[in-house]
Amino acid sequence: RQGHHRGRGMDRALGGRPIDIAHDIALPGIASVKPVARDEQGNGFSLVEVLVAAALSSVVLGSVLLLATGVSRSWRVIALQMQADQDVNAAINRLVFGLPGARGVRCAASATLTPGPAAGDWILSYTPGSATSTLSQISYDAAERRLVFDPGGRLVGREIDYAWAGVDSQSLTVTLRVSRTAGPLHTEAEAATAVVFRNR
């Protein structure tokens, strides 16, 4: 009776179900193995499923980061290119139309082009309007990569990697190229114009 009473008590302790040795009794020297987390209906994830999901998540995350980096770089290149375009067009406009209080080559009756003090330098001299007007000069400094208006030493353009000018008896032709660099990014913009001397 005592054995029978002990068995019934153990049944009650286990919720009224039979004893399962593999789950209810820890045997010495045998490591317990934890089953994969699943509910009573067998739902859940196995180790293989978790690893596959992690790998797929890594691939998706890497693709998203790569796409974001590419888009960011493209926008930076576009912004840099727009800046170079604006700079070269502004330099051409100042050379042709002048600066505040200083007329450009568009108002010149004639012009002369002479080499500058260093290789690649040149000096464009012209007289705006009548022959009694003050002589104006626009000089290109290849080392400094800039165009300067004199008198006054006023800046016409900067970051100019290439500047070419040609003069004949009736017109002036100018080509400018501006470059912009930001870290590994580099862009260039080029513009050219021809000016016919009007006040002859």
Salt bridges, closest charged atoms under 4 A:
ASP20 OD2 - HIS23 ND1 3.06
ASP24 OD2 - ARG17 NH1 2.92
ASP87 OD2 - ARG180 NH2 2.58
GLU159 OE1 - ARG145 NH2 3.06
ASP161 OD1 - ARG145 NE 2.70
GLU188 OE2 - HIS186 NE2 3.45
GLU190 OE1 - ARG177 NH1 3.34
